[in-house]
């Protein structure tokens, strides 16, 4: 992952109009700009979340082509274990044909488990893997998915992330497998982001309520790619931050812009009983992407995606990141 001199952003249209009537406008501080990029030199990529199966993926790819929305990655939230081998291989093939990265969620999670803590007001341990069987389920999902061609896995547990990273380092998982830290456990401070990077995270979904200053603070200690919902699902806050897209890129790069959807029913774990909701949501997430990218163009002087720092389509690797040392295997006896 490289560093670069960040250009000063052009004045936004409102600034020019307000200055003409004598109204003061804020001036961007270059010191707030992230110096980091993806290894291809890009500052942002796109992601369509909640793509729960082959049919939803086809809808996303068709809608993206029709609306000319560049898509770098699609992610699924229900889990590897909620898909058949045929469904996974179908999604792998369709994603490869479109040069889009496919990311599937790993294993059992506490919020679906029998533990009562997750149903309390405090939320207990949240989506983390409860006990060895749940950890083993996540590992088994990773082994199964990568054997079927998946090269990006969503993880919602620190221990599982560390184990999968060690397996990748030791060759039990393909070396080009990447791990995406779920929004369900997203860290909220620079030190925590740096820990997730060192545990093996290749992109980290920070909560969508982090301020612009928080993103600048993160970039002072970590260069791991961030994932951020421009529009968050209601159970993650329902925030709509499309109007901040240019500043989110400037401060948070390298960043995946996630086109989520508020005011929409939850669909995890997905099944055919939710088919119409899932497909309608898939179409609208792509449309939200079009709205966001149109806004970015207007805010940056009607420049195209490449001119505003978009990574080339097909890009997926995060570049060199900081890691904790992998311990040597423990001997017997």
C-alpha positions, 0 to 999 in steps of 0.5 A: 500500500502506497502513500502519496501527496493528497491534492487539495479538494476543489471547492464544492459548488455551495462554497462558491455560491455562499462566498459570492454573498459573503457567507464564510465557508470552512477550508479543508486542512490538508493535514486531515487528509489520509496519505494512504492508498490501495496498492494500485494507487486508488483511494476508494472502492465500492461494495454492495452488501447483503447479496444473499445468493446467486439470484441476488448477485445476478440482479446486482450485476445486471443493475450495475451494468444498466446504471453504470455503477462500478462494483469492486466487491459484493458481500453476503451476510447470512453465512457460508453455511446458509448456502449449498455448494452449487449456490456458492460455485454459481456465485464464484463463477458469476463474480469472476466473470464480472471481475467482482470480488465475492465475500461470504460470512463465516460460521455460527454467530452469538446473536443466533446462538442459544446464549441469552446474553445477546438478547439482553439490553446490553447485547452481551457478547454480540455476534462472536463465536461462543465456545469451541464448536462455534469457532470450529464452525467458522473454520470449517466454513472458511475451508469449505468456501475457499475450496469452492473458490471464494477468496474473501471471508467476513469474520465477526470474532477476534479469535476466529480472525487470528486463527484464520490468519495463522492458517493462511500464513501456514498454507492451510488457506490460500495465500490470497484469501482476504479477511474482512472484519464485520460491521457487527464488531467494528472498532471505534478507536484508532488503537482497536483498528490497529489491533484488528489489522495486526490480527489479520484483517485485510479490511475493517468495517468501522461503525458508520457513526464515526466522525470525520475526525475519528477517521483522521485519527485512525489514519494516523495509526493504521493503513488497513482499508476501511469499509464504511456504510454510506447508508447503514441498515437500521440495525446499524443506525440507519445513518445516511452519509452520502453528502459526506462522500468526498470528505470520507474518501479524503480522510478515510482512504483507502476506503470501501464505500458500502451502498447499504439501505436504511428503512428496509427489513432485515433479511439475515438469515436469508431464505426464499421466504424473503426473496422479493425483499432481497431482490428489491433491496439489491436493486435499490442498493445499486441505485443508491450507489449511482446517487452517491457517485453522481454526488461525488462527481458534482462535489469534485467538479464533475470528475469521473471515477478514475479522476476522483481516485477510484481503484481499477475494477477487478482490484481486490488485494489490500497491500502490505499491512502490519501483523502480529507475529505468528507463534510457532506450533506447540510441540507434544509431550 
